[in-house]
Amino acid sequence: MDAAQQESTARARELQRNWYGEPLGALFRRLIDDLGLNQARLAGVLGLSAPMLSQLMSGQRAKIGNPAVVQRVQLLQELSGQVADGSVSAAEATDRMDEIKKSQGGSVLTNTTQTTTSSGAPTVKRVVREIQSLLRSVAAAGDIIDAADTLAPTHPELAEFLRVYGAGRTADAVAHYEAHQS
C-alpha cells in the first residue's frame, strides 16, 4: 500500500469513526465475534455483497450508502449486546438475525418487552443502547458532536449528554447514566 492509499484509508476510518462511532472494521469484527458469524454471513444479514463488506472493513470505502443497511448494523449491535449480557441465547440470536436480514428499515427502537429483565426492570445497558440507537438514527456521530459543540457554551449538560450517548462508547454512556440516577 503506497502513501496515498494509506492516507485515503486513514481518512475513511476517521470518517467512519465520526459517522458510526468507530471504524467499521472494528465494529464488524466485534459483531462477527459476538454473534459467531463469518464475514460472508455478516454480509448476507446486512444485505451487502462480501466485497463491499470487505471494502468497508478495510477502509477502502468510508460510508454505507443504504440507510436500511445502517439500521441493520444498529439492530445487530443491539443483538450483540443482548447475547453478551446473556439475555438472548445463541438460537434466539440466529432467529433474530434472520428477522434483521429481512428488515427494510423502520423503527430503530426494539420492542420494549425485550428490554426488561425477568423482574420486569430494564437493564441499564439496554436503556443506554436504546438511547444511543435513537440518537444515531436521527444523525451521524459527527453531526451530533457538532450539535454538542454548538450547545456547550449555553447548555453544557445537554452537550455532554449528546457527546456521551450520540457518539461515545456504550461503557461511558452506562457510567454517565448510573452517575445521574441519584
C-alpha positions as CSV (number, residue, x, y, z in Angstrom):
1,M,0.0,0.0,0.0
2,D,1.5,3.3,-1.0
3,A,1.4,6.5,1.0
4,A,-1.7,7.9,-0.9
5,Q,-3.6,4.7,-0.2
6,Q,-2.6,4.7,3.4
7,E,-3.8,8.3,3.7
8,S,-7.1,7.5,2.0
9,T,-7.7,4.5,4.3
10,A,-6.9,6.6,7.4
11,R,-9.3,9.3,6.2
12,A,-12.0,6.7,5.5
13,R,-11.6,5.2,9.0
14,E,-11.7,8.7,10.6
15,L,-15.0,9.4,8.7
16,Q,-16.3,6.1,9.9
17,R,-15.4,7.0,13.4
18,N,-17.4,10.2,13.1
19,W,-20.4,8.6,11.3
20,Y,-20.6,5.3,13.2
21,G,-18.8,5.9,16.4
22,E,-15.8,3.7,15.4
23,P,-14.1,2.3,12.3
24,L,-16.4,-0.2,10.6
25,G,-13.6,-2.8,10.6
26,A,-13.6,-2.9,14.5
27,L,-17.4,-2.7,14.6
28,F,-17.9,-5.6,12.1
29,R,-15.2,-7.7,13.8
30,R,-16.9,-7.3,17.1
31,L,-20.3,-8.4,15.6
32,I,-18.6,-11.4,13.9
33,D,-17.0,-12.4,17.2
34,D,-20.1,-11.7,19.5
35,L,-22.6,-13.3,17.1
36,G,-20.5,-16.2,15.9
37,L,-20.5,-15.2,12.3
38,N,-18.1,-15.2,9.4
39,Q,-17.7,-12.3,7.0
40,A,-19.9,-13.9,4.3
41,R,-22.8,-14.5,6.8
42,L,-22.5,-10.9,8.2
43,A,-22.6,-9.5,4.7
44,G,-25.7,-11.6,4.0
45,V,-27.5,-10.5,7.1
46,L,-26.7,-6.8,6.4
47,G,-27.7,-7.1,2.7
48,L,-24.2,-6.2,1.5
49,S,-22.0,-8.1,-1.0
50,A,-19.0,-9.7,0.6
51,P,-16.6,-7.5,-1.4
52,M,-18.5,-4.3,-0.2
53,L,-18.2,-5.5,3.4
54,S,-14.5,-6.1,2.9
55,Q,-14.0,-2.7,1.4
56,L,-15.9,-1.1,4.4
57,M,-13.8,-3.1,6.9
58,S,-10.5,-2.3,5.3
59,G,-11.3,1.4,4.9
60,Q,-11.3,1.3,1.1
61,R,-14.8,2.6,1.3
62,A,-16.0,5.0,4.1
63,K,-19.7,5.1,4.0
64,I,-22.6,2.7,4.0
65,G,-24.9,4.2,1.3
66,N,-28.1,2.3,2.1
67,P,-30.0,3.5,5.2
68,A,-31.6,0.1,5.7
69,V,-28.1,-1.5,6.0
70,V,-27.1,1.2,8.6
71,Q,-30.2,0.2,10.5
72,R,-29.4,-3.5,10.3
73,V,-26.0,-2.7,11.7
74,Q,-27.6,-0.9,14.6
75,L,-30.0,-3.8,15.2
76,L,-27.1,-6.3,15.1
77,Q,-25.2,-4.1,17.7
78,E,-28.2,-4.3,20.0
79,L,-28.5,-8.1,19.5
80,S,-24.8,-8.4,20.1
81,G,-25.2,-6.7,23.5
82,Q,-28.1,-9.0,24.4
83,V,-26.0,-12.0,23.5
84,A,-23.1,-10.6,25.6
85,D,-25.3,-10.0,28.6
86,G,-26.9,-13.4,28.3
87,S,-30.4,-12.2,27.8
88,V,-30.6,-13.8,24.3
89,S,-29.4,-17.3,23.6
90,A,-27.4,-18.3,20.5
91,A,-30.5,-20.0,19.0
92,E,-32.6,-16.9,19.6
93,A,-29.9,-14.7,18.1
94,T,-29.9,-16.8,14.9
95,D,-33.7,-16.4,14.6
96,R,-33.3,-12.6,15.3
97,M,-30.6,-12.3,12.6
98,D,-32.9,-13.9,10.1
99,E,-35.6,-11.3,11.0
100,I,-33.0,-8.5,10.8
101,K,-31.9,-9.7,7.4
102,K,-35.5,-9.4,6.1
103,S,-36.0,-5.9,7.7
104,Q,-36.3,-3.0,5.3
105,G,-35.8,-0.3,7.9
106,G,-38.4,1.4,10.0
107,S,-38.4,1.9,13.8
108,V,-35.0,1.7,15.3
109,L,-36.3,1.0,18.8
110,T,-36.8,-2.6,19.6
111,N,-40.0,-3.9,21.3
112,T,-39.7,-2.7,24.9
113,T,-40.8,-6.0,26.2
114,Q,-37.5,-7.4,25.1
115,T,-35.6,-4.7,27.0
116,T,-36.5,-5.9,30.5
117,T,-35.0,-8.4,33.0
118,S,-37.0,-11.2,34.4
119,S,-38.1,-8.9,37.2
120,G,-39.6,-6.5,34.6
121,A,-36.9,-3.8,35.1
122,P,-35.0,-2.6,32.1
123,T,-31.2,-3.2,32.3
124,V,-29.1,-0.1,32.4
125,K,-27.1,-1.3,29.3
126,R,-30.3,-1.9,27.3
127,V,-31.7,1.6,28.2
128,V,-28.4,3.2,27.2
129,R,-28.3,1.2,23.9
130,E,-31.9,2.3,23.2
131,I,-30.9,6.0,23.7
132,Q,-27.8,5.6,21.6
133,S,-29.7,3.8,18.9
134,L,-32.4,6.5,18.8
135,L,-29.8,9.4,18.6
136,R,-27.8,7.6,16.0
137,S,-30.9,7.0,13.9
138,V,-31.5,10.7,13.5
139,A,-28.0,12.0,13.0
140,A,-24.4,10.7,12.3
141,A,-21.9,10.9,15.2
142,G,-20.1,13.8,13.6
143,D,-23.3,15.8,13.3
144,I,-24.1,15.0,17.0
145,I,-20.7,16.2,18.0
146,D,-21.2,19.4,16.0
147,A,-24.5,20.0,17.7
148,A,-22.9,19.3,21.1
149,D,-20.2,21.9,20.4
150,T,-22.8,24.4,19.5
151,L,-24.8,23.8,22.7
152,A,-21.8,23.6,25.0
153,P,-21.4,27.3,25.9
154,T,-25.0,27.7,27.0
155,H,-26.1,24.1,27.8
156,P,-23.1,22.1,28.9
157,E,-25.0,19.3,30.4
158,L,-27.1,18.7,27.3
159,A,-23.9,18.9,25.2
160,E,-22.3,16.3,27.4
161,F,-25.4,14.1,27.0
162,L,-25.2,14.3,23.2
163,R,-21.5,13.5,23.2
164,V,-21.7,10.6,25.5
165,Y,-24.8,8.9,24.1
166,G,-24.6,10.1,20.5
167,A,-21.0,9.5,19.7
168,G,-19.4,7.8,22.8
169,R,-18.8,4.2,23.8
170,T,-21.6,2.2,25.5
171,A,-19.5,1.7,28.6
172,D,-19.1,5.5,29.0
173,A,-22.8,6.0,28.5
174,V,-23.6,3.4,31.1
175,A,-21.3,5.2,33.6
176,H,-22.9,8.5,32.8
177,Y,-26.4,7.0,33.2
178,E,-25.5,5.5,36.6
179,A,-23.9,8.7,37.8
180,H,-27.1,10.6,37.0
181,Q,-29.5,8.2,38.7
182,S,-29.4,9.7,42.2
